[in-house]
């Protein structure tokens, strides 16, 4: 896809694998050991591939915040971040509304959140893309999965069903 003034890039990151400690409410569940290992792998990949967001919107759930902290450590300084309650326990349409409300000066937006909302969102937005990646994302969006979706649109408010191109979809397992 050719980058022009209408180019927008959405990076969707599902939180890394979480633990299920007894007596801990869902929103406060921490990452598991596996999750603490996977998140830096994705962060290093993002840095190496220059997948640097202008803004990261992060679910308030502890596992999403911890994932972002570990990913962020691998990225250059200066990535703006904001908590986004609209990413926690919501359907794809609600997440789409969060995207559509993004400031127009943001060219690359990262969402750090949860399934099933993120998986459903990716399936909703993607019209075309790398065939293997499209098949994998429609099969399963595992923990620490990273989808990169490109749009040729006037602004975030124009993001809608079937307007995205899946540039890539990777997981820690896929990265080896």
N, C-alpha and C positions, 0 to 999 in steps of 0.2 A: 504494500500500500504506500502510495506517495504521500509524504507529509506536506501539508500546506496549512494555511491559516485556519482552515476548518478542522484540522486534525485534532482529535481528542483520544486519549488512551486511558482505559480503565483497567486497573490491576485488581483482581479479586483474590484475596488470600483467606482461606479458611484457617481458623486457629489450629495450632498444633495439637497433638494428642493430649488429652487431659486425664487427670486422675479422678477417682470417684471416692474420696474419703468419707467415712461415715459421719453423719451429723453436719455436713457442710452443704449449705444451700447451693443450688445450681449456679447462681451468678458468682459465687466465690470459689468454685472449683479451680484448683491450680493445674499447671501442666504436669504431666507425668514425666518420668525420666526420659522416655522415648521422645516426648514432645520437646523437652529441653535440648535434646540432641538434634532434632529435625529443624527447628526454627532457625538456628544459625546456618544450616546448610542452605536454606532458602534465601536467607539474607546475603550470604556470600554469592549465591547464584545471581541475585538481583544486582548486586554491586558489579560483578564481573560482566554481566550482560547490559549494564547501564539502564536498568529498569528502575529509575529513580523518580519517585513521585514528587509532585509539587506540594501535595497535601495528602496526609493519611487520616482517614476517618476510622476510628477504632471503637468497637463495641465496648461498653462498660464492664463486661464480664471479665473476671480475673484472667481466665485462660487466653482471651483475646489480647488483653493488655500485656500479659507476659510474652505472648508470641511476638507482638509488635516490639517490645523492648529488645528481645533477642535479635530480631531481624534488623531493627534500627541501628544496632551496634555495628553492623557491617556496612551501613550506608554512609555517604558523606554527610557532614554537618549541614544544617539548614533546611531539612525536611520538616515542614510544618505539620503539626498533628493536632487533632481535636477528638475528644470523646464524642461518640455518636450513639445516643440511646436508640435511635431509629434503626440500628443494626442488630439489636438483641431480641430474639424470639419474635420475629416478624416475618410475614410472607414477602415474596419477591416484589409485589406491587409497592409495598411500603419502602423497600430498599430503593426501588426505582425512583420514588418520590425524593428520597435523600439525594440521589445522583442528580436529578433534574434541578434541584435547588442549589447545586454547587456554583460558586462564583465563576464567572466566565473567564477570568484571567488564569484559572487553573487549567493546565493542559494535560497533566497526567495525575489521575486520582487513584489512590489506593484505598480499598475497603478491607478491613480486617474484621471478620465476623464468623457466622455460624451457618450450618445446614439445619433444615432444608432450604432456608431462604436463599443462600448464595448459589447453591446448585440450581435451584429453580430460576434464579435471576440469570445465570449464565445461559441456561437453555433458552430462556425467553429472548435474550438479547442477540444471541448468535444466529446469523443467517447463513454465514459462509466461513470458510477458513481452512486451515490445514486439516485434511480429511481424517488423519489418524488422531489428531488432537480433539476434533469435534466428536468422534466416536468415543474416545476415552472420557471426555467430560460428560457426555450424556449417559454413560454407563455408571460412573461414580465420581464424586468430588470428595476425595479423602481428606483427612486432616493434613494440614500444611500444604494442601494443593494450591497452586498458583496459576490463575488464568489471566492472560493478557488479551484484552479485547480492544480493537481499534475502531474508531468511528470517523467518518468524513461528514461532519454535521456543523451547523452554524454555532452551536453551543450546547451545553449540558442539558438545557431544557428541551432539546430536540431528540434526546436519547429515547428510543421506543423499541418495542418488540421488533425483532428482525432487522435492526439497523447496524449490528456489530459484525466485525470480522475477527474470528478467533485467530490471533497471531501465534499463540502457543499455549500449551497447558502442561505444566510439569508438577511432579511430586518429588519428595525426597527419595523415594524408592526408584523413580525413573532416573534421577540424577546419579544414582548409585551410591 
